[in-house]
Amino acid sequence: MNFYQDERVALFIDGANLYATAKSLGFDIDYRRLLGFFRKRSRLIRAIYYTALMEDAEYSPIRPLIDWLDYNGYRVVTKPAKEFTDSLGRRKVKGNMDIELAIDVMQLADNLDHVVLFSGDGDFRSLISAVQAKGRRTSVVSTLTTRPPMVADELRRQADQFIDLADLRDEIGREPNERQERARERQHAPAQNAGSFEDFADI
């Protein structure tokens, strides 16, 4: 993994995609450790987290995470998610953040040396290509270790550097005892019918 101390780096995190990837690998992200990891290796300029929210719900399972990120070194970009029922009668949540993420990348690219994208979504291949055309380095963080892989092959091939999230587990994963404590907290959280973070991972 190649990073340089004087390199201006920004992290662009597709929240639902990263959550689904980490879940598939069986660990939780420690977002404080994630920031520390990149601050040690580069000149971290921005860390931006993108997610959709059910605005009309009394309780959102990801609201505590969003609030914590907002106060601890991340910029959080949200928009209302829309709930609908598909042709089979299943409840679905739609809240794609690709456009917001892509606009921010292109606006910031001229002031960066290295763009780090946390997503495996193949739709971002053209975005990575556009950033490279500006002479910027690009890294994509996802995983190949699951079956099927969580990263689109065309996105992985386009990036200058692919970082497998599984290889970062010891650096940015939450400690097991902390994970158990979080599970206990969730059991005591309000149980309103607001949907769960898994709903957003399918977007």
Secondary structure, DSSP 8 states (H G I E B T S, - for coil): ----TT-EEEEEEEHHHHHHHHHHHT--B-HHHHHHHHHHHSEEEEEEEEEEE-TT-S--TTHHHHHHHHHTT-EEEEEE-EEEE-TTS-EEEE---HHHHHHHHHHHGGG-SEEEEE---GGGHHHHHHHHHTT-EEEEEE-SSSSS-SS-HHHHHHSSEEEEGGGGHHHHB--HHHHHHHHHHHHTS---S---HHHHHT-
